[in-house]
């Protein structure tokens, strides 16, 4: 990936600060509870939801097993339809490709559809370094951009903001980016939405280049699909003369028949809707209709390495619905910024460390940002066993050693030796029983565990000795 947010601490440190922000916690609690309650009702309407969930899992797993074949087929179909396909191994290469394509048009600004992939690679910042301004057109992304902020949720990037904060951002910053907010702007949703509509309309009508991601790519036809709820995506995908789509290689599905499953599960899991208000699909270019130049940038950026992990690869099934965030007790209290990635919450805790590696403090801490309660697995529409991957990644972090893990690793090795030698274990049990009066309530180095737990009292005699005395 393009790296963690500059200066971000590890998750425990960031979360410790976030939980003391009462406004943030109130905003998150209200928003996540509202979304998940609506989602539960929408999902309950389908008697075959469990079958759709299993179908989505099987489609994704099949595609990942044969990803090379479907990506080549996708490239052939896109090219035949008039598009141009580019392959990007990492964030730097993807950013360079997009910047060169924009500069080739002679333009210095682009309008963007909400895209996790472009956030992942830091595209906006890369374009800015080349003298190109990228305008976010999704309402929540606009709020984040105007506020010099960072996204904190996959579906609702500005979930950490309330209406009053949004009004203040619009009043103070809209004029810096284009049309100013109306005088006397209030915090009513209708007025905020109208201010955003007026601000963005001039950009839609002026822009010659659009940048998007895609929710899915259909290999058999070379068709790209974007789900959205505001209509801004439709504007960005149809009005500009040039369209550039940056999409992770895992977003491909084999056929239209496969897409039908996700057309049912994604809207219900993400926005609690039976179907998205706007589902845009395009295949290459068409004469006098829509963009006249289409470029598809297929992004790897750690995905191939993730695919090689038999346990961790299931994270690539993710369809970015964000249902796992809305049920996670850790995310609800810590917020998205604490994860130091554009992918927060449970899915971010397993996806970011795999895409970026576990060498940094923050990526090594993310697999521990969970209570392992399993709520994320229960709501995932493609049945990603997030707790399983979290435990798997914790093992990898512990194996590499580092801060807090060298002592743990040494302790585990010592315990393994003792448990494999019954005589040593029996001697240790007797010694622990005889010295139990001197045992500290909080042993040195175990403060993180004993801060919220009490150590069990050592019995006066071990079970082995009791058994010999009474049953021997």
C-alpha positions in Angstrom: 0.0 0.0 0.0 1.1 3.6 0.0 1.9 3.4 3.7 0.3 4.2 7.0 -1.0 7.7 7.7 2.0 9.9 8.6 2.7 9.9 12.3 0.0 7.4 13.2 0.7 5.6 16.5 -0.1 1.9 17.0 -3.7 1.0 17.4 -3.6 0.7 21.3 -2.2 4.2 21.6 -4.6 5.7 19.0 -7.6 4.0 20.5 -6.8 5.0 24.0 -7.0 8.6 22.9 -10.1 8.1 20.8 -12.2 6.5 23.5 -12.0 9.7 25.6 -13.6 11.8 22.8 -17.3 11.8 24.0 -18.5 13.5 20.8 -16.8 10.9 18.6 -18.3 8.0 20.6 -21.8 9.5 20.5 -21.6 10.0 16.7 -20.3 6.5 16.1 -22.8 4.8 18.5 -25.8 6.6 16.9 -24.7 5.9 13.3 -23.6 2.3 13.6 -26.6 1.2 15.6 -28.9 2.9 13.1 -27.3 1.3 10.1 -27.0 -2.2 11.6 -30.6 -2.2 12.7 -31.8 -1.3 9.2 -29.5 -3.9 7.7 -30.9 -6.6 9.9 -34.5 -5.9 8.7 -33.4 -5.8 5.1 -31.6 -9.1 5.3 -34.5 -10.7 7.2 -36.7 -10.1 4.1 -34.8 -12.8 2.2 -35.6 -16.4 3.1 -32.6 -17.6 1.1 -30.0 -15.1 2.6 -27.8 -18.0 3.9 -27.8 -19.5 0.5 -26.9 -16.2 -1.2 -24.1 -15.8 1.4 -22.7 -19.2 0.6 -23.0 -18.5 -3.1 -21.1 -15.3 -2.8 -18.3 -17.0 -0.9 -18.1 -19.8 -3.5 -18.0 -17.4 -6.4 -15.2 -15.3 -4.8 -13.2 -18.4 -3.9 -13.5 -19.9 -7.3 -12.5 -16.6 -8.9 -9.4 -16.2 -6.6 -8.3 -19.8 -7.5 -8.4 -18.9 -11.2 -7.6 -15.2 -11.0 -4.9 -15.3 -13.7 -7.4 -16.7 -16.2 -10.2 -14.3 -15.5 -7.9 -11.2 -15.5 -6.6 -12.1 -18.9 -10.1 -12.6 -20.1 -11.2 -9.2 -18.6 -8.3 -7.5 -20.4 -9.2 -9.0 -23.7 -12.9 -8.0 -23.4 -12.1 -4.4 -22.2 -9.6 -4.0 -25.1 -12.1 -5.3 -27.6 -14.7 -2.8 -26.4 -12.3 0.2 -27.0 -10.7 0.5 -23.5 -7.1 0.4 -22.6 -5.8 -1.8 -19.7 -2.8 -0.9 -17.6 -1.2 -3.2 -14.9 0.1 -1.6 -11.7 2.2 -3.7 -9.4 2.1 -1.1 -6.5 0.8 2.3 -5.5 3.6 4.2 -7.0 3.1 2.6 -10.4 -0.7 3.1 -10.3 -0.3 6.8 -9.3 2.3 7.4 -12.1 0.0 5.8 -14.7 -3.0 7.9 -13.7 -1.0 11.1 -13.5 0.5 10.6 -16.9 -3.0 9.8 -18.4 -4.4 13.0 -16.9 -1.5 15.1 -18.1 -1.8 13.7 -21.6 -5.3 15.3 -21.8 -3.9 18.7 -20.9 -6.3 19.0 -18.0 -5.4 20.0 -14.4 -8.4 18.8 -12.5 -10.4 15.6 -12.2 -13.7 14.6 -10.6 -13.8 11.4 -8.6 -16.3 8.8 -7.7 -15.9 7.4 -4.2 -13.1 4.8 -4.5 -11.3 2.8 -1.7 -8.6 1.8 -4.2 -7.6 5.4 -5.0 -7.6 6.2 -1.3 -5.4 3.1 -0.6 -2.7 4.3 -3.0 -2.9 8.0 -2.0 -3.9 9.1 -5.5 -5.2 12.6 -4.5 -1.9 13.4 -2.9 0.1 12.0 -5.9 -2.0 14.1 -8.3 -1.5 17.2 -6.2 2.2 16.7 -6.4 1.9 16.8 -10.2 -0.2 20.0 -10.2 -3.5 18.2 -10.7 -6.5 18.8 -8.4 -8.8 15.9 -7.6 -12.3 16.8 -6.5 -14.2 14.3 -4.4 -17.9 14.2 -5.3 -19.4 11.8 -2.9 -21.1 13.8 -0.1 -19.2 12.1 2.8 -15.9 12.2 0.9 -16.5 15.9 0.1 -17.0 16.6 3.9 -13.7 14.8 4.6 -11.8 16.6 1.8 -13.1 20.1 2.8 -12.3 19.4 6.5 -8.7 18.3 5.7 -9.7 15.1 7.4 -9.3 11.4 6.9 -12.1 8.8 6.1 -13.1 6.8 9.2 -15.6 4.3 7.6 -15.7 2.3 4.4 -19.2 3.3 3.4 -19.7 6.5 5.4 -16.3 8.2 5.5 -17.6 11.1 7.6 -19.4 9.0 10.1 -17.4 10.6 12.9 -19.0 14.1 12.0 -22.3 15.3 13.2 -24.5 17.8 11.3 -23.3 20.8 13.2 -19.7 20.0 12.4 -20.5 19.5 8.8 -22.3 22.9 8.6 -19.2 24.6 10.1 -16.9 22.9 7.6 -19.1 23.9 4.6 -19.3 27.5 5.9 -15.6 27.9 6.4 -14.1 25.8 3.5 -16.4 25.5 0.5 -15.3 28.9 -0.9 -11.6 27.6 -0.9 -12.6 24.8 -3.3 -15.2 26.5 -5.5 -18.7 27.7 -4.9 -19.2 29.0 -1.4 -21.8 27.8 1.0 -25.1 29.7 1.0 -25.4 32.5 3.5 -27.1 31.4 6.7 -26.6 27.7 6.0 -28.2 25.6 8.8 -27.5 22.1 9.8 -30.7 20.5 8.4 -29.9 17.6 6.1 -31.8 19.2 3.2 -29.9 22.4 3.3 -26.5 20.6 3.7 -27.3 18.4 0.7 -28.4 21.4 -1.4 -25.2 23.3 -0.6 -23.2 20.3 -1.7 -25.2 19.9 -4.9 -24.7 23.5 -5.9 -21.0 23.3 -5.0 -20.4 20.1 -7.1 -22.7 20.9 -10.1 -20.2 23.3 -11.6 -17.4 20.8 -11.3 -19.4 18.1 -13.0 -20.2 20.3 -15.9 -16.6 21.6 -16.3 -14.5 18.5 -15.7 -13.0 16.7 -18.7 -11.5 13.8 -16.8 -13.3 11.4 -14.3 -11.6 8.9 -12.0 -13.4 6.0 -10.4 -13.0 2.6 -8.9 -15.4 -0.3 -9.4 -17.4 -2.6 -7.1 -17.1 -5.4 -9.7 -15.6 -6.2 -13.1 -17.3 -8.9 -15.2 -14.7 -10.9 -17.1 -17.0 -12.4 -19.8 -17.9 -8.9 -21.2 -15.3 -6.5 -19.8 -18.0 -4.6 -18.0 -17.4 -2.5 -14.9 -20.0 -1.9 -12.2 -20.3 0.9 -9.6 -23.0 1.0 -6.9 -23.8 4.4 -5.3 -26.7 6.2 -3.7 -26.3 9.9 -4.7 -26.0 10.2 -8.4 -22.6 11.8 -8.3 -21.1 8.6 -9.7 -23.4 8.7 -12.7 -22.2 12.2 -13.4 -18.5 11.3 -13.1 -18.9 8.2 -15.3 -20.9 9.8 -18.1 -20.0 13.5 -18.5 -16.2 13.6 -18.7 -14.4 12.9 -22.0 -11.9 10.6 -20.4 -12.6 8.0 -17.7 -9.9 6.4 -15.6 -10.8 3.5 -13.3 -8.4 2.2 -10.7 -9.6 -1.3 -9.5 -8.1 -4.0 -7.3 -7.5 -7.2 -9.2 -9.7 -9.1 -6.7 -12.8 -7.2 -7.9 -13.3 -9.4 -11.0 -16.2 -11.9 -11.2 -16.5 -14.5 -14.0 -20.0 -13.8 -15.4 -23.2 -11.8 -15.3 -24.8 -14.7 -13.6 -22.3 -14.4 -10.7 -23.0 -10.6 -10.5 -26.6 -11.3 -9.8 -25.8 -12.7 -6.4 -24.0 -9.5 -5.3 -26.7 -7.3 -6.7 -28.8 -8.7 -3.9 -26.3 -9.0 -1.0 -24.2 -5.8 -1.3 -27.0 -3.2 -1.1 -28.7 -5.0 1.8 -25.4 -5.4 3.7 -24.2 -1.9 3.1 -27.0 0.6 3.0 -29.9 -1.7 4.0 -31.6 -1.1 0.6 -33.1 -3.8 -1.6 -31.1 -2.3 -4.5 -28.9 0.7 -5.0 -30.5 3.9 -6.2 -27.7 4.1 -8.9 -26.1 1.0 -10.4 -23.9 2.2 -13.3 -22.4 -0.3 -15.8 -20.2 0.4 -18.7 -18.2 -1.6 -21.3 -15.4 0.2 -23.0 -16.4 3.2 -25.1 -19.3 4.0 -27.4 -19.5 6.6 -30.2 -21.1 9.9 -29.0 -22.2 8.3 -25.7 -20.2 8.8 -22.5 -16.5 9.1 -22.3 -14.6 8.7 -25.6 -11.5 7.3 -23.8 -11.6 4.7 -21.1 -8.5 3.4 -19.1 -8.6 0.6 -16.6 -5.7 0.4 -14.1 -5.6 -3.1 -12.6 -4.0 -2.7 -9.1 -2.1 -5.4 -7.3 -0.4 -3.6 -4.4 0.0 -6.6 -2.1 -3.0 -8.6 -3.3 -0.9 -11.3 -4.9 1.1 -11.8 -1.7 -2.2 -12.0 0.2 -3.5 -14.6 -2.3 -0.5 -16.8 -1.5 -1.6 -17.1 2.2 -4.1 -20.0 2.4 -5.8 -18.6 5.5 -5.5 -14.9 4.9 -6.6 -14.9 1.3 -10.2 -15.0 2.3 -9.9 -11.3 3.0 -9.8 -10.7 -0.7 -13.5 -11.9 -0.9 -14.4 -8.6 0.7 -17.0 -6.6 -1.3 -16.6 -3.4 0.9 -20.1 -3.5 2.4 -18.8 -2.3 5.8 -21.3 -4.5 7.7 -18.5 -5.8 10.0 -17.7 -2.2 11.1 -21.2 -1.5 12.2 -21.4 -4.5 14.6 -17.8 -4.3 15.9 -17.7 -3.2 19.6 -14.0 -2.1 19.1 -14.7 0.0 16.1 -17.7 1.6 17.8 -15.6 2.8 20.7 -12.3 3.6 18.9 -13.5 4.9 15.6 -11.9 4.5 12.2 -8.9 6.8 12.5 -7.3 4.6 15.1 -6.7 1.9 12.5 -4.2 4.1 10.6 -5.6 2.9 7.2 -8.3 3.6 4.7 -9.6 0.2 5.7 -10.8 0.5 9.3 -12.7 -1.9 11.5 -12.5 -5.7 11.5 -11.8 -6.1 7.7 -9.1 -3.4 8.0 -7.5 -5.3 10.9 -6.9 -8.3 8.5 -6.6 -6.6 5.1 -4.2 -3.8 5.9 -1.5 -5.9 7.6 -1.6 -8.3 4.6 -1.4 -5.6 1.9 1.2 -3.6 3.7 3.0 -6.2 5.8 3.4 -6.5 9.5 6.7 -4.7 9.9 5.4 -1.4 11.2 4.1 -0.9 14.8 0.6 -0.1 13.6 0.3 -3.0 11.2 1.6 -5.4 13.8 -0.9 -4.1 16.3 -4.0 -4.3 14.0 -4.6 -8.1 14.4 -5.0 -7.4 18.1 -7.7 -4.7 17.6 -10.5 -7.2 18.2 -12.3 -9.0 21.0 -12.7 -12.0 18.7 -16.5 -11.9 19.5 -17.3 -13.2 16.0 -20.0 -10.6 15.2 -18.1 -9.6 12.1 -18.2 -13.1 10.7 -21.9 -13.5 11.3 -22.8 -10.4 9.2 -20.3 -10.8 6.4 -22.2 -11.4 3.1 -19.3 -13.5 1.7 -18.6 -15.4 5.0 -15.1 -14.1 5.7 -14.0 -15.8 8.9 -12.3 -12.6 10.3 -11.6 -14.1 13.7 -9.8 -17.0 12.1 -7.6 -14.6 10.1 -7.0 -12.4 13.1 -5.6 -15.3 15.1 -3.5 -16.4 12.1 -2.0 -12.9 11.8 -1.4 -12.7 15.5 0.7 -15.9 15.2 2.7 -14.3 12.4 3.3 -11.1 14.4 4.4 -13.2 17.4 6.7 -15.3 15.2 8.5 -12.2 13.9 9.2 -11.1 17.5 9.6 -7.4 18.1 8.3 -5.1 20.8 6.2 -7.1 23.4 6.7 -10.4 21.6 10.2 -11.5 22.3 9.4 -12.1 26.0 6.1 -13.7 25.0 7.9 -16.0 22.5 10.4 -17.0 25.1 7.7 -17.7 27.7 5.8 -19.9 25.2 8.9 -21.8 24.4 9.7 -22.3 28.1 6.1 -23.4 28.7 6.3 -25.8 25.8 9.4 -27.4 27.3 7.9 -27.7 30.8 4.7 -29.3 29.5 6.6 -31.8 27.5 8.5 -32.9 30.7 6.1 -34.2 33.4 8.7 -34.3 36.1 9.6 -30.6 35.6 5.9 -29.7 35.5 5.3 -31.5 38.8 8.2 -29.9 40.5 7.1 -26.5 39.3 3.5 -27.1 40.6 4.9 -28.0 44.1 7.1 -25.0 44.1 4.2 -22.7 43.1 2.0 -24.1 45.9 4.7 -23.8 48.6 5.5 -20.1 47.7 2.0 -19.0 46.9 1.9 -16.5 49.8 4.6 -14.5 48.1 3.1 -14.3 44.6 2.3 -10.7 43.5 -1.2 -9.9 42.4 0.2 -8.3 39.3 3.4 -9.9 38.1 5.9 -7.7 36.3 5.3 -7.5 32.5 1.7 -8.7 32.7 0.0 -5.3 33.3 -1.9 -5.4 30.1 -3.5 -8.6 31.2 -4.0 -8.0 34.9 -5.3 -4.5 34.5 -8.8 -5.9 34.0 -8.4 -9.5 35.3 -7.5 -11.1 38.6 -5.0 -13.9 38.7 -6.4 -17.2 40.1 -5.2 -18.1 43.5 -2.6 -20.9 43.5 -4.1 -23.9 45.5 -2.3 -25.3 48.5 -1.4 -28.5 46.7 -1.4 -29.5 43.0 -3.9 -31.8 41.5 -1.2 -34.4 41.0 -0.4 -34.5 44.7 -4.1 -34.5 45.7 -4.7 -37.5 43.4 -1.7 -39.4 44.8 -2.9 -38.8 48.3 -6.6 -39.6 47.8 -6.8 -42.0 44.9 -3.2 -43.3 44.6 
